[in-house]
Amino acid sequence: MGEINWRRVLTCGSGAGLTWSLLSVPLLIVFGGEILDACLAQLALRGRVVLCGAISSYNDRGAIKGPANYRNLIVKRGRMEGFIILDYLDRFPEAQAEMAGWLGSGQIKAAEHIVEGLERAPEALNLLFTGGNTGKVIVQV
């Protein structure tokens, strides 16, 4: 039993430092790599894992390593499924309107990570791959 802080897993190794309680999470959305391995190791009974990206391996040159803990899906009777935004393209206007309402009412807040100066744009882009950002990365010119 444990929790996963994805930023810490990336820097400290699988399962280090815990923040989401997987025992109470019926649906967990992950992006692959070490995070997926750590989540599968702690999967709740009948847990569902939704894959929506694999940013940790986008720049890999060699063979991509598969999840080491996939057998836990069997033991925990779990499910793992992928999806992409294009599956819901017809509902995009509905989602935009609902999100705009939530932002306008203050129900949710948009986090922004602002990087000053166009010369720092490469650094800003790299934040997306290292987990160094909190919120949407914006390069302010």
Secondary structure, DSSP 8 states (H G I E B T S, - for coil): -----HHHHHHH-TT-S--S-GGG-SEEEE-SHHHHHHHHHT--TT-EEEE---GGGTT--S-----TTTTHHHHTT-EEEE--GGGGGGGHHHHHHHHHHHHHHTSS---EEEEESGGGHHHHHHHHHHT--SSEEEEE-
